[in-house]
């Protein structure tokens, strides 16, 4: 029998790619998503790519009564991958109550229902933001979790702590904390990718919209950092590699590991201007950009040490920045107005 995995936020950018990876690796995903930042059409596109239409429940994880019905209906769940949550850093600063309420209540409801229905495995979509302002790079899983620089990041810190405390009280619960760095790219089919509402918050969707003429130029915030070209350095990981990391994490759950933490990145830093030039090289286009003042809270460089994921999960990123730039631009050209 196929292992059934509940995927909260499974129609989102990373969630949908992970659902594809689950299907391709013989799992049966069950999606729960309230579609606040995604579209139901994603379910049909997953079916086009995989030949399998995943079970989909248009349910808000904050609505506990509706969420309980999913658990009542979907028997024999092996575990949960928890993506669902509000995720725009800037918006979280202006709407802290909404972010704390949504991200924490949805997680508390999930854990309560997992306990009620005896579902003992959870993989949490965490973030490198839990490391705060890094004292050194590359970042290792043993580096201290610090207070984040924004409410979105702080919800990740809090949820990690909630999961650890829940394990202390419920020893049979297995928790995998996956700390992502900077997901980019799209599915190579061009059918799925990052589809932000309004002006993109993230670098590659913004560059892609500049490339097709939807936006006039890219704003580069700061060129006076202590980096080779003066722009900020981040660890950009292809979303398909990230999705495969979740499949590797599910296999780890068979060991009943308790609470384990893994960085998911490439282990290599790439600057903003290097991304711009890689996009130009990969796609034969020019990206006009303007240098602006630094943004408050941005750090000079942030990238991962991913040795632990390779040693314990057998996982490492296989795709490079050029691959991600090609895939992101293909998705943008095929979906100039987003997924319809």
C-alpha positions in Angstrom: 0.0 0.0 0.0 1.2 3.5 -0.8 2.2 5.7 2.1 -0.3 8.5 2.3 1.1 12.0 3.1 -1.0 14.9 4.1 0.4 18.1 2.5 -0.8 21.4 4.0 -0.3 24.3 1.5 0.2 21.7 -1.2 -0.9 24.0 -4.1 1.8 26.6 -3.3 5.1 27.1 -5.0 7.1 24.6 -3.0 4.1 22.5 -1.9 3.0 21.7 -5.5 6.6 20.6 -6.6 6.8 18.4 -3.5 3.4 16.8 -4.4 4.9 16.0 -7.8 8.0 14.5 -6.2 5.8 12.4 -3.8 3.8 11.0 -6.7 6.9 10.2 -8.7 8.3 8.4 -5.8 5.3 6.2 -5.1 3.6 8.1 -2.3 -0.1 9.2 -2.2 -0.3 12.9 -1.3 -3.5 14.5 0.1 -3.5 18.2 -0.3 -5.1 20.7 2.2 -5.0 24.3 1.1 -7.3 27.3 1.5 -6.0 28.9 -1.8 -5.3 32.2 -0.1 -2.0 32.5 -2.1 -2.5 29.8 -4.8 -5.0 28.5 -7.3 -7.0 25.3 -7.6 -5.9 25.0 -11.2 -2.6 23.8 -9.8 -4.2 20.5 -9.0 -5.0 19.9 -12.7 -1.5 20.9 -13.7 -0.1 18.3 -11.2 -2.3 15.8 -12.9 -1.0 16.8 -16.4 2.6 16.4 -15.3 2.2 13.1 -13.3 -0.9 11.4 -14.7 -2.3 11.3 -11.2 -4.8 13.8 -9.8 -4.0 14.2 -6.1 -6.8 14.3 -3.5 -7.6 18.0 -2.7 -9.4 19.5 0.2 -10.0 23.3 0.0 -9.8 23.7 3.7 -8.2 26.4 6.0 -6.0 24.7 8.7 -7.2 27.5 11.1 -10.7 26.1 10.8 -10.4 23.2 13.2 -13.8 21.7 12.6 -13.3 21.6 8.8 -9.7 20.3 9.3 -10.9 17.5 11.5 -13.2 16.3 8.8 -10.2 15.8 6.5 -8.6 13.6 9.2 -11.8 11.7 9.6 -12.1 11.1 5.9 -8.5 10.4 5.0 -7.6 7.3 6.9 -4.1 5.7 7.3 -2.1 8.8 7.0 1.6 8.0 7.4 2.7 11.6 8.1 2.3 15.3 7.3 4.4 17.8 5.4 3.4 21.2 6.8 3.9 24.1 4.3 0.7 26.1 5.0 1.4 29.6 6.3 1.6 33.2 5.3 5.1 33.9 4.1 5.8 37.5 2.8 8.5 39.1 5.0 7.5 42.7 4.3 3.8 42.1 4.8 4.4 40.3 8.1 5.9 43.6 9.5 2.8 45.5 8.6 0.4 42.7 9.6 2.0 40.9 12.6 -1.3 39.8 14.2 -2.5 38.1 11.0 0.9 36.3 10.7 1.1 35.1 14.2 -2.5 34.1 14.3 -2.5 32.2 11.0 0.8 30.5 11.2 0.6 29.5 14.9 -3.1 28.5 15.1 -2.9 26.4 11.9 0.1 24.5 13.4 -1.5 24.0 16.8 -4.6 22.7 15.1 -2.6 20.3 13.0 -0.6 18.9 16.0 -3.8 18.5 18.0 -5.4 16.5 15.2 -2.3 14.5 14.6 -2.4 13.5 18.2 -6.1 12.7 18.1 -5.8 10.5 15.0 -2.4 9.1 16.0 -0.4 10.4 13.0 3.2 10.4 14.3 5.3 11.9 11.6 5.7 15.5 10.6 8.1 17.4 8.3 8.0 21.1 8.8 8.8 23.8 6.2 11.2 26.0 8.2 13.6 28.6 7.0 17.1 29.9 7.3 15.5 33.0 8.9 15.7 31.1 12.2 19.4 31.7 12.3 18.8 35.4 12.6 21.8 37.6 11.6 24.5 35.0 11.0 27.8 35.4 12.9 29.6 33.4 10.2 28.9 31.4 7.0 28.3 28.7 5.9 25.5 28.1 8.5 25.3 24.7 10.2 22.4 23.1 11.9 24.2 23.4 15.2 24.3 27.2 14.9 22.0 28.8 17.5 18.4 29.6 16.6 18.0 33.4 17.2 15.2 35.9 17.3 14.2 36.5 13.7 14.3 40.0 12.1 10.5 40.0 11.2 7.2 38.4 12.4 7.2 35.8 9.5 10.6 34.5 10.6 9.6 34.6 14.2 6.7 32.3 13.5 9.2 29.8 12.1 11.3 30.1 15.3 8.2 29.6 17.5 6.8 26.7 15.5 10.2 24.9 15.7 10.0 25.3 19.5 6.4 24.1 19.6 7.3 21.0 17.6 10.3 20.3 19.9 8.2 20.7 23.0 5.4 18.5 21.6 7.9 15.8 21.0 9.1 16.0 24.6 5.5 15.3 25.7 4.7 12.8 22.9 7.8 10.7 22.5 6.3 8.8 19.5 6.2 11.9 17.4 8.9 12.2 14.8 9.8 15.7 13.6 12.0 16.7 10.7 12.8 20.5 10.6 13.9 21.5 7.1 15.5 24.9 7.0 15.3 26.2 3.4 17.5 28.8 2.0 16.3 30.6 -1.2 14.1 28.5 -3.4 14.1 29.5 -7.1 13.2 28.0 -10.5 10.1 26.2 -11.7 9.1 22.8 -13.0 10.9 22.1 -16.3 7.5 21.6 -18.0 6.7 25.3 -17.6 3.4 24.3 -16.0 4.2 25.1 -12.4 6.4 27.8 -10.9 6.4 30.8 -8.5 3.1 32.7 -9.1 3.0 35.6 -6.7 0.0 37.9 -6.3 0.8 41.5 -7.4 4.4 42.7 -7.4 6.8 39.8 -6.6 8.7 39.9 -3.3 11.3 37.4 -4.4 14.2 38.0 -6.8 13.7 35.5 -9.7 10.0 36.1 -10.3 10.8 39.9 -10.4 13.7 39.3 -12.8 11.4 37.1 -15.0 8.7 39.8 -15.1 11.3 42.4 -16.1 12.5 40.0 -18.8 9.0 39.8 -20.4 8.5 43.6 -20.1 5.8 43.4 -17.4 8.1 45.4 -15.0 10.5 48.1 -16.2 13.7 47.3 -14.2 15.0 45.4 -11.2 15.9 47.3 -8.1 19.1 46.0 -6.5 19.2 47.0 -2.9 22.8 47.8 -2.0 26.0 47.5 -3.9 28.3 48.3 -1.0 28.3 45.1 1.0 31.6 43.4 1.8 31.2 40.9 -1.1 33.1 40.5 -4.4 30.6 42.6 -6.4 29.1 44.6 -3.5 25.6 42.9 -3.7 24.1 40.5 -1.2 24.9 36.8 -1.4 22.3 34.1 -0.8 22.1 30.3 -1.3 19.7 29.9 -4.2 18.3 26.3 -4.5 16.2 24.9 -7.3 12.7 24.2 -6.1 12.8 20.7 -7.7 15.9 19.9 -5.6 14.1 21.2 -2.6 11.1 19.0 -3.3 13.3 15.9 -3.6 14.7 16.9 -0.1 11.3 16.3 1.3 11.1 12.8 -0.2 14.5 12.0 1.4 13.2 13.3 4.7 10.1 11.0 4.6 12.5 8.0 4.2 14.4 9.3 7.3 11.2 9.0 9.3 11.3 5.2 9.1 14.2 5.4 11.6 11.9 7.0 14.2 14.5 9.8 14.6 12.7 12.0 17.2 13.6 15.6 16.3 16.1 16.1 13.5 17.2 19.3 11.6 18.6 19.7 8.1 19.6 22.7 6.0 18.4 22.4 2.4 20.5 24.6 0.2 23.3 24.3 -2.4 26.2 25.1 0.0 27.2 27.9 -2.3 26.5 31.6 -2.2 25.4 33.6 -5.3 25.2 37.4 -5.4 22.2 39.3 -6.7 24.2 40.5 -9.7 25.4 37.0 -10.4 21.8 35.9 -10.6 21.0 38.7 -13.0 24.0 37.8 -15.2 23.1 34.1 -15.1 19.6 34.9 -16.1 20.9 36.9 -19.1 23.2 34.1 -20.1 20.7 31.3 -19.7 17.9 33.1 -21.7 19.6 35.5 -24.0 17.9 38.6 -22.6 19.0 41.8 -21.0 17.8 42.7 -17.5 17.9 46.5 -16.8 18.5 47.2 -13.1 19.1 50.2 -10.8 21.1 50.3 -7.6 19.0 51.4 -4.6 19.9 52.0 -0.9 20.2 48.9 1.3 17.1 47.5 2.9 16.9 47.4 6.7 17.5 43.9 8.1 19.3 42.6 5.0 22.6 40.8 5.7 25.7 40.7 3.5 25.8 37.0 2.9 23.9 33.9 4.0 24.4 30.4 2.7 24.3 26.8 4.0 26.5 24.0 5.0 24.5 21.0 3.7 26.8 18.2 4.6 24.4 16.7 7.2 21.6 16.3 4.6 24.0 14.4 2.4 25.4 12.2 5.1 22.1 11.3 6.7 19.6 11.6 3.9 21.7 11.0 0.9 20.4 14.2 -0.5 22.2 17.1 -2.2 21.2 19.8 -4.8 21.8 18.6 -8.3 20.7 21.6 -10.3 22.5 24.9 -10.7 21.5 28.6 -11.0 21.5 28.5 -14.8 19.0 25.6 -14.7 16.8 27.6 -12.3 16.9 30.7 -14.5 15.9 28.8 -17.6 13.1 27.1 -15.9 11.8 30.3 -14.2 11.8 32.1 -17.5 10.0 29.2 -19.3 7.3 29.3 -16.7 7.0 33.1 -17.0 6.7 33.0 -20.8 4.1 30.2 -20.7 2.1 31.9 -18.0 2.6 35.7 -18.5 -0.5 36.4 -16.3 0.2 33.6 -13.8 -1.6 30.3 -13.5 -5.2 30.6 -14.7 
